[in-house]
Amino acid sequence: MSDKSFAETAMELSGKSKEEAQSIGKIDTADDQVEGLFDERHRTVHSPVYRAVWDRNFPIKDFTSKFNFSRKHRDVTDRCLEVLRRHRDNGTLYDVETGKLSDSLIDDLKGAGYFGLLVPLPDKELISFSEFADFLAEVASIDPHVAGLASVHGCIGAVDPIKTFGTPEQKDKYLPRLASGELLSAFALTEPCAGSDMTALRTTARLDGDHYVVNGEKLFITNAVEGRLISLVCLIDEQPQVLIAQLPSSQDSTFQLKRYGLHALVRLHNNGLIFKNFKVPKENLIQLKKGNGLTIAYHGLNLGRVALCANSSGCMNAMLWSMIPWSKFRTTYGQEIGNRELIQERIARLAGYILSSNSLTSWCSSLLDLGYRGELECIIAKTFGSECEKESAIELCMKTHGGRSFLHGHLFGDNIHEFLAPLIYEGEGDMLNMAFFKTLVKDHGIKYFEPIGKLLSKKQRKKPAVTDFLVRPHLFLPYCTWVTRNTLSPTPSVDTSHLPSQLITHAQFAIKNLQKSRLEISKLMRRYQLKLADRQCRMSILSRRIQHLITMLVTVGYTSSNYDEVTAAIADVACENLKNKILGCHPTDDQIKKSVKLGRQLGSQQWGNRTDMRTILMRY
């Protein structure tokens, strides 16, 4: 039996070069190895998104009951929020000289327990990821850089590799120091030639006595400065592996920081790392029984993707709270702009983006807490949150504030690169759309298309002949049976009566179209066959459509589990906006009327100290 992955086999059959097929195969194999870390019922083929597309019995409860609203550690998280607000109000968030997060802020966050939230220790209860993600959104609404610091440290830095894969000795040595903040951490993967293509690593480590000797260069490593701890992905015996390496307290001949100008992450440290015969103790190698460094890298990505969605939600909240007071302050032609239909619609649309992002954050983090891998679900959260953050910043916040958006000290002008960068973090959006699609179709392809593809490749044909059906019916009959059943046999009805009445039609629309999507996917695979890998635009479009349908359903489920009338009204508008994107149509007059009414209601509400009056700069 071949040990090649499905992706490598498909690439070879489609005529790709050996190098490209093997590179894609390594990524696919790493993905399979991550799957193997989870018990069978929590793997991708049993996940809510997968079942929503491929199962005839629609898993409605997976979208309406998988939410964890328990917040048992408010004492710790509130203490951290109090520290953050105090530094913001005192103007001490950032160092005056460097512009980075100040040492006094970092020290106070250490004392409040900020860096140990996701670190398991014998003497403290671990916070759930649901509570952490919800808290992270609150942090980001005050300062996105502080939120980013926590997600890098706890989700994709050294914390996850050590707590998940480390030896008892590695855990004892490093986890207490990571929890206290004595060691802040980073994940050193990206290189000048290795970003989305993680198989192009060039940094090497060679065992020499009791140490690995590292040579190579890393780039765009957030949180990497002297004295901090990194998970270093490098080639050992031509296989990607992870070493836990503490950077020296000062640069020397073996270790240098490569500094460069970077518009994003201006408040955090982001540097290149150059290693020349840099030594790491051999006991710092993270060893896996099955898998390698790519397996470790993939494992932490989903935590980072959910954290990114939470961060986007917090940033959009800050935008909303800046738009409302400005819309009451700014007048044109004798009227507050907050009375204008255009502004009211923007407020309603932004509230919908925030609600859907909160819904995805809560849903995905709860699934991760329950033990699911969450690959498909977390991709949706990342792509949706980052796209909404971009649109909210440019189309809603900037246009509402006008030219003042570009003043120094303005939320938009000071943070525009921070609002755009999430489109790239944890995987560029369209690349993830294709990854989502490939993951979704993988099992279907292995079952029905791979055997036929191998036959066609052997006979050097693009399409099957009639004789193939007659001579080898066992290759074609299973797929023909599947298509017939899913085309002619009605799917079981889904009970949505327990959902809020104004949202039932949205749930039914999403369910109906998700159930139809399996035939659309299969038709696409049948049409392009071995050339499907080259149809990137078509894959991305269908992937995005399915993701929007899932987001609609999760928004309905979240609202149903956390119901109030205002939230239900926001969810209604959010789902209608998503439906228009799915159908590729403009809002109807009735939809605009409903959205404007909601925006007027939200704009007139009292938001306490959440609205940010400091966004009104240079008063008339």
C-alpha positions in Angstrom: 0.0 0.0 0.0 1.3 3.5 -0.9 2.2 5.8 2.0 1.6 8.8 -0.1 -1.0 11.3 1.1 -4.2 12.0 -0.9 -2.9 15.4 -1.9 0.4 14.1 -3.2 -1.3 11.3 -5.2 -3.8 13.8 -6.7 -0.9 16.2 -7.6 1.0 13.4 -9.3 -2.0 12.2 -11.2 -2.7 15.7 -12.4 0.8 15.9 -13.9 2.5 18.2 -11.4 6.2 18.1 -10.9 7.7 15.6 -8.4 8.9 18.5 -6.3 5.5 20.3 -6.1 3.7 17.0 -5.5 6.1 16.0 -2.7 5.9 19.5 -1.1 2.1 19.5 -1.0 2.3 15.9 0.2 4.4 16.9 3.2 1.8 19.5 4.2 -1.0 17.0 3.7 0.9 14.4 5.8 1.4 16.9 8.6 -2.3 17.6 8.5 -3.1 13.9 8.8 -0.7 13.6 11.7 -2.4 16.4 13.5 -5.7 14.6 12.9 -4.2 11.5 14.6 -3.7 13.5 17.8 -7.5 13.7 18.3 -9.9 10.9 19.2 -12.0 9.6 16.3 -15.2 11.5 17.3 -13.5 14.9 17.4 -11.7 14.6 14.0 -12.6 16.7 11.0 -14.9 14.1 9.4 -17.1 14.3 12.6 -16.9 18.0 13.0 -20.0 20.2 12.8 -19.0 21.9 9.5 -18.1 18.6 7.8 -21.3 16.9 8.9 -23.4 20.0 7.9 -22.2 19.5 4.3 -22.0 15.7 3.9 -24.4 14.2 6.4 -28.0 13.7 5.3 -29.2 14.1 8.9 -28.3 17.7 9.6 -26.5 18.2 13.0 -28.6 21.3 14.1 -27.7 20.8 17.7 -24.0 21.3 16.9 -24.9 24.9 15.9 -27.4 25.8 18.6 -26.0 24.1 21.8 -22.2 24.2 21.5 -21.7 27.5 23.4 -20.0 27.9 26.8 -21.0 31.1 28.6 -19.4 30.2 31.9 -16.9 32.8 33.1 -15.5 31.3 36.3 -12.3 33.3 36.3 -13.6 36.9 36.2 -11.4 37.8 39.1 -8.3 37.2 37.1 -9.5 38.7 33.8 -11.1 41.7 35.5 -7.8 42.4 37.3 -6.0 42.3 33.9 -8.6 44.6 32.4 -8.3 47.1 35.3 -4.5 47.2 34.7 -5.0 47.8 31.0 -7.6 50.6 31.5 -5.4 52.3 34.1 -2.4 52.4 31.8 -4.6 53.6 29.0 -6.0 56.4 31.1 -2.6 57.4 32.5 -1.0 57.4 29.0 1.5 54.7 30.0 0.5 51.9 27.6 3.5 52.7 25.4 7.2 53.5 26.0 7.8 57.2 25.1 11.1 56.5 23.3 10.5 53.2 21.5 6.7 53.3 21.1 6.5 49.7 22.1 4.3 48.4 25.0 5.9 49.8 28.1 7.8 47.8 30.6 5.6 49.1 33.4 2.5 47.8 31.6 4.1 44.4 31.0 5.2 44.2 34.7 1.7 45.0 35.9 0.2 42.5 33.5 2.6 39.8 34.9 1.4 40.6 38.4 -2.2 40.3 37.3 -1.7 36.8 35.8 -2.1 37.9 32.2 0.5 35.6 30.7 -0.5 32.4 32.6 -4.1 32.2 31.5 -3.5 29.3 29.1 -0.6 27.7 31.0 -1.4 24.6 32.9 0.2 24.4 36.4 -0.4 22.0 39.3 -1.4 24.8 41.7 -3.9 26.6 39.5 -7.0 25.9 37.5 -6.7 26.3 33.8 -9.0 28.9 32.2 -11.1 27.5 29.4 -10.3 28.7 25.9 -13.9 30.0 25.7 -13.3 32.3 28.6 -9.9 33.3 27.3 -11.2 34.1 23.8 -14.1 36.2 25.2 -11.7 38.0 27.5 -9.3 38.6 24.5 -12.1 40.5 22.7 -12.5 42.8 25.7 -8.7 43.4 25.7 -8.6 44.2 22.0 -11.4 46.7 22.4 -9.0 48.7 24.7 -5.8 47.9 22.9 -5.3 45.4 20.1 -1.6 45.2 20.6 -2.0 43.9 24.2 -4.4 41.3 22.9 -2.0 40.3 20.2 0.7 39.9 22.8 -1.4 37.3 24.6 -2.4 35.4 21.6 1.2 35.1 20.3 2.5 34.0 23.7 -0.3 31.6 24.6 -1.7 30.3 21.3 1.1 30.2 18.7 4.2 30.8 20.8 6.1 28.4 23.0 3.2 27.7 25.4 1.2 25.3 23.2 4.1 23.3 21.9 5.5 22.7 25.4 2.2 22.0 27.1 0.9 19.7 24.3 4.1 17.9 23.2 6.8 18.7 25.7 8.4 16.2 28.0 7.7 16.3 31.8 11.2 17.9 32.2 10.5 20.5 29.6 7.2 21.4 31.2 8.6 21.6 34.7 11.5 23.8 33.4 9.5 26.3 31.2 5.8 26.4 32.0 6.1 28.1 35.4 8.3 30.8 33.9 6.0 31.2 30.9 3.0 31.5 33.2 4.6 34.2 35.4 5.7 36.2 32.3 9.4 35.8 33.3 9.7 34.3 29.8 7.6 35.7 27.0 7.4 33.5 23.9 7.3 33.5 20.2 7.0 30.9 17.4 9.9 31.1 14.9 8.7 29.5 11.7 8.7 32.0 8.9 11.8 32.5 6.8 12.7 34.7 3.8 11.7 31.8 1.5 9.2 29.9 3.8 5.9 31.4 4.7 2.8 29.8 3.4 5.1 27.2 1.9 6.3 25.6 5.2 8.2 22.9 3.3 10.8 25.5 2.0 12.6 25.7 5.4 16.4 26.3 5.2 17.3 26.8 8.8 19.2 23.7 10.0 20.2 22.2 13.3 23.0 19.6 13.6 23.6 17.5 16.7 27.1 18.0 18.1 27.6 16.4 21.4 25.1 17.7 23.9 23.9 20.5 21.7 22.2 21.2 18.4 24.1 23.8 16.4 21.6 26.0 14.5 22.3 28.0 11.3 19.8 30.0 9.4 17.5 33.0 9.4 14.0 33.7 10.5 11.8 36.6 9.5 8.7 38.4 10.8 8.9 36.8 14.3 6.5 38.6 16.6 7.6 38.9 20.3 11.2 37.9 19.5 13.8 40.0 21.3 16.8 39.2 23.5 16.1 37.0 26.5 12.7 35.6 25.3 11.8 32.0 24.6 11.1 30.7 21.1 9.8 27.5 19.5 12.3 27.3 16.6 11.3 25.2 13.6 14.3 24.0 11.7 15.6 21.0 9.7 17.2 18.2 11.6 18.4 15.3 9.4 16.3 16.9 6.6 13.1 16.7 8.7 11.4 19.8 10.2 11.6 19.7 14.0 11.0 22.1 16.9 13.6 23.2 19.4 12.8 25.2 22.5 15.4 27.9 22.5 16.0 30.8 24.9 17.5 33.7 23.1 20.6 35.3 24.7 20.2 38.4 26.8 22.4 40.2 24.4 23.4 39.7 20.8 26.7 38.0 20.0 28.5 36.3 17.1 26.0 33.4 17.2 22.8 35.4 17.4 21.7 38.6 15.9 18.4 40.4 15.6 17.5 41.7 12.1 15.5 44.9 12.5 13.4 46.5 9.8 10.7 48.9 9.4 7.2 47.4 9.7 3.9 49.3 9.5 1.9 46.6 11.4 2.6 45.5 14.9 4.2 48.8 15.7 3.6 48.4 19.4 5.1 44.9 19.6 8.6 43.6 18.8 8.8 42.0 15.4 12.3 41.0 14.2 14.3 38.7 12.1 16.6 36.2 13.8 20.0 35.3 12.4 21.7 32.2 13.8 25.4 31.3 13.2 26.5 28.2 15.0 23.9 29.0 17.7 23.8 26.2 20.4 20.6 24.7 21.8 20.7 21.9 24.5 19.7 18.6 22.9 17.1 18.0 25.6 15.2 21.0 24.2 14.1 19.0 21.2 10.4 18.4 21.1 10.0 14.8 20.0 6.9 13.2 18.6 6.1 9.6 18.4 4.5 10.3 15.0 4.9 13.5 13.1 7.4 16.4 13.0 7.7 20.1 13.4 5.0 20.8 10.9 2.6 18.8 13.0 3.4 21.0 16.0 3.0 24.2 13.9 -0.4 23.1 12.6 -1.6 22.2 16.0 -1.4 25.7 17.5 -2.7 27.5 14.4 -6.4 26.9 15.2 -6.0 28.5 18.7 -4.4 31.5 16.9 -7.2 31.7 14.4 -9.9 31.9 17.0 -7.8 34.5 19.0 -7.6 36.5 15.8 -11.3 36.5 15.4 -11.7 37.6 19.0 -9.2 40.4 18.4 -11.1 41.5 15.3 -14.3 41.6 17.3 -12.7 43.8 19.9 -11.3 46.2 17.3 -14.7 46.5 15.6 -16.2 47.3 19.0 -13.7 50.1 19.4 -14.7 51.4 16.0 -18.4 51.3 16.9 -17.9 53.1 20.1 -15.9 55.8 18.3 -18.5 56.2 15.5 -21.5 56.8 17.8 -20.2 59.8 19.8 -18.8 61.3 16.6 -22.1 60.9 14.8 -23.7 62.9 17.6 -21.0 65.6 17.6 -20.6 66.1 13.9 -23.3 68.2 12.2 -23.9 68.9 8.5 -26.5 71.3 7.2 -27.9 71.7 10.7 -28.3 68.0 11.4 -26.3 65.5 13.4 -24.9 63.0 10.9 -26.2 60.3 13.3 -29.7 61.2 12.0 -28.7 60.3 8.5 -29.8 57.1 7.0 -26.3 56.3 5.7 -24.7 56.5 9.1 -27.5 54.5 10.8 -27.1 51.7 8.2 -23.3 51.6 8.9 -23.8 51.4 12.6 -26.2 48.5 12.1 -23.9 46.7 9.7 -21.0 47.0 12.0 -23.0 45.7 15.0 -23.9 42.7 12.8 -20.2 42.0 12.0 -19.4 42.2 15.7 -22.2 39.8 16.7 -21.3 37.2 14.0 -17.6 37.5 15.0 -18.5 37.0 18.6 -20.7 34.0 17.6 -17.9 32.3 15.7 -15.4 33.0 18.5 -17.7 31.5 21.1 -18.6 28.5 19.0 -15.1 27.6 17.9 -13.5 28.1 21.3 -16.2 25.9 22.8 -15.6 23.2 20.2 -11.9 23.3 21.1 -12.7 23.0 24.8 -14.8 20.0 24.0 -11.8 18.3 22.3 -12.6 18.9 18.6 -9.7 19.7 16.3 -11.8 22.5 14.7 -9.8 22.9 11.5 -12.8 23.9 9.3 -14.5 25.9 12.0 -11.4 27.9 13.0 -10.7 28.8 9.4 -14.2 30.3 9.1 -13.6 32.4 12.2 -10.3 33.7 11.0 -11.4 34.6 7.5 -14.7 36.1 8.5 -13.3 38.2 11.4 -10.4 39.6 9.4 -12.5 40.4 6.3 -15.1 42.2 8.5 -12.4 44.1 10.4 -11.0 45.4 7.1 -14.4 46.4 5.7 -15.4 48.0 9.0 -12.2 50.0 9.2 -12.3 51.4 5.6 -15.9 51.4 4.6 -17.6 52.1 7.9 -15.2 53.8 10.4 -13.0 55.8 8.1 -15.9 57.1 5.9 -17.9 58.1 9.0 -15.1 60.0 10.6 -14.0 61.5 7.3 -10.7 63.3 6.9 -10.1 63.4 10.7 -9.4 59.7 10.5 -5.9 60.5 9.4 -5.0 62.8 12.4 -2.3 61.6 14.8 -4.1 60.0 17.8 -7.1 58.9 15.8 -8.2 55.2 16.2 -8.2 54.7 12.4 -5.1 56.6 11.4 -3.0 55.1 14.2 -4.1 51.5 13.6 -4.9 51.1 10.0 -2.1 48.6 9.4 -3.2 46.7 12.5 -6.8 46.5 11.1 -5.5 45.1 7.7 -2.8 42.8 8.9 -5.1 40.0 10.2 -6.0 39.3 6.5 -2.5 37.8 6.4 -2.0 36.5 9.9 -2.4 32.7 10.5 -2.8 32.2 6.7 -3.8 34.6 4.0 -7.6 34.6 3.5 -7.9 33.1 0.0 -5.2 30.5 0.7 -7.3 29.4 3.7 -10.4 29.4 1.6 -8.7 26.8 -0.6 -7.4 24.9 2.4 -10.9 24.8 3.7 -12.2 23.4 0.5 -9.5 20.8 0.1 -10.1 19.6 3.7 -13.8 19.5 3.1 -13.5 17.4 0.0 -10.6 15.1 1.0 -12.6 12.1 2.3 -15.1 12.3 -0.6 -12.2 12.4 -3.0 -10.4 9.4 -1.5 -13.6 7.3 -1.5 -14.9 8.1 -5.0 -12.4 10.0 -7.2 -9.0 8.6 -6.3 -9.6 5.1 -7.7 -11.0 6.5 -10.9 -8.2 9.0 -11.2 -5.6 6.3 -10.9 -7.3 4.3 -13.7 -7.4 7.4 -16.0 -3.8 8.2 -15.3 -2.7 4.6 -16.0 -4.5 4.7 -19.4 -3.4 8.3 -20.0 -6.9 9.6 -20.5 -8.7 12.6 -19.2 -12.2 11.1 -19.2 -13.5 7.6 -18.6 -14.7 5.6 -21.6 -17.9 3.4 -21.8 -15.7 0.3 -21.6 -14.3 1.4 -18.3 -17.8 1.3 -16.8 -18.4 -2.2 -18.2 -15.0 -3.7 -17.3 -14.5 -2.0 -13.9 -18.0 -1.3 -12.5 -16.7 -1.5 -8.9 -14.8 1.7 -9.5 -17.9 3.7 -10.7 -20.9 2.1 -9.0 -20.2 3.5 -5.4 -20.1 7.1 -6.8 -23.1 6.6 -9.1 -25.1 5.3 -6.1 -24.0 8.3 -3.9 -25.1 10.8 -6.6 -28.4 9.0 -7.2 -29.3 8.9 -3.5 -28.4 12.5 -2.9 -30.2 13.7 -6.0 -33.4 11.7 -5.9 -33.9 10.8 -2.2 -35.3 13.7 -0.1 -33.2 14.8 2.8 -34.8 14.5 6.3 -36.4 17.7 7.6 -34.7 19.7 10.3 -36.7 21.0 13.3 -35.9 24.7 13.8 -39.0 25.5 15.9 -36.8 26.1 19.0 -35.1 29.1 17.4 -36.2 32.7 17.7 -39.1 33.3 15.3 -37.5 36.1 13.4 -34.4 34.0 12.7 -36.0 30.7 11.7 -36.1 31.6 8.0 -32.3 32.4 8.1 -31.6 29.1 9.7 -33.7 27.3 7.1 -32.0 29.1 4.3 -28.5 28.1 5.6 -29.5 24.5 6.2 -31.1 24.1 2.8 -28.1 25.5 1.0 -25.5 23.6 3.1 -27.3 20.4 2.3 -27.3 21.3 -1.4 -23.6 22.2 -1.3 -22.4 18.6 -1.3 -23.8 18.0 -4.8 -22.2 21.4 -5.9 -18.9 20.3 -4.5 -19.1 16.9 -6.1 -20.1 18.4 -9.5 -17.1 20.7 -9.3 -14.8 17.7 -8.6 -16.4 15.7 -11.4 -16.1 18.6 -13.9 -12.5 19.5 -13.3 -11.3 16.1 -12.0 -7.5 16.1 -11.8 -7.2 19.8 -12.8 -9.3 20.9 -9.8 -6.1 21.9 -7.9 -5.5 24.6 -10.6 -9.0 26.1 -10.3 -8.1 28.2 -7.3 -10.7 30.9 -7.9 -13.6 28.5 -8.3 -12.6 26.7 -5.1 -12.3 29.9 -3.2 -15.7 31.2 -4.3 -17.6 28.0 -3.3 -15.6 27.8 -0.1 -16.5 31.4 0.8 -20.2 30.7 0.1 -20.2 27.6 2.4 -18.4 29.6 5.1 -21.0 32.4 5.0 -23.8 29.8 5.3 -22.1 28.4 8.4 -21.6 31.9 9.8 -25.4 32.6 9.4 -26.3 29.4 11.2 -23.8 30.0 14.0 -25.1 33.6 14.4 -28.6 32.3 14.8 -27.5 29.6 17.3 -25.5 32.0 19.4 -28.4 34.5 19.5 -30.8 31.7 20.4 -28.5 30.6 23.3 -28.0 34.2 24.5 -31.3 35.8 23.6 -32.5 39.3 24.0 -34.6 41.5 21.6 -31.8 43.8 20.6 -29.4 40.9 19.9 -32.0 39.2 17.8 -32.6 42.4 15.8 -28.8 42.6 15.1 -28.7 38.9 14.2 -31.6 39.4 11.7 -29.7 42.3 10.0 -26.4 40.4 10.0 -28.0 37.3 8.5 -29.7 39.3 5.8 -26.4 40.9 4.9 -24.8 37.5 4.7 -27.6 36.2 2.6 -27.1 39.1 0.1 -23.4 38.2 -0.2 -24.2 34.6 -0.8 -26.8 35.4 -3.5 -24.7 38.2 -4.9 -27.5 40.8 -4.7 -28.1 44.3 -3.2 -30.2 44.9 -0.1 -34.0 45.4 -0.7 -35.8 48.5 0.4 -37.3 46.5 3.3 -33.9 45.3 4.4 -32.5 48.8 4.3 -35.4 50.1 6.3 -34.9 47.4 8.9 -31.1 48.1 9.1 -31.6 51.9 9.4 -34.1 51.4 12.2 -31.7 49.2 14.1 -28.8 51.7 13.6 -31.0 54.5 14.9 -31.8 52.5 18.0 -28.2 51.5 18.6 -27.0 55.1 18.1 -29.5 56.5 20.6 -28.6 53.9 23.3 -26.6 54.9 26.4 -23.3 52.9 26.2 -21.8 54.1 29.5 -18.1 54.6 29.4 -17.6 52.4 26.4 -18.0 55.1 23.8 -14.7 56.8 23.2 -15.0 60.6 23.2 -11.2 60.8 22.6 -11.9 60.0 19.0 -13.3 63.6 18.6 -10.0 65.4 17.8 -9.6 69.1 17.0 -13.0 70.3 18.2 -14.5 73.1 16.2 
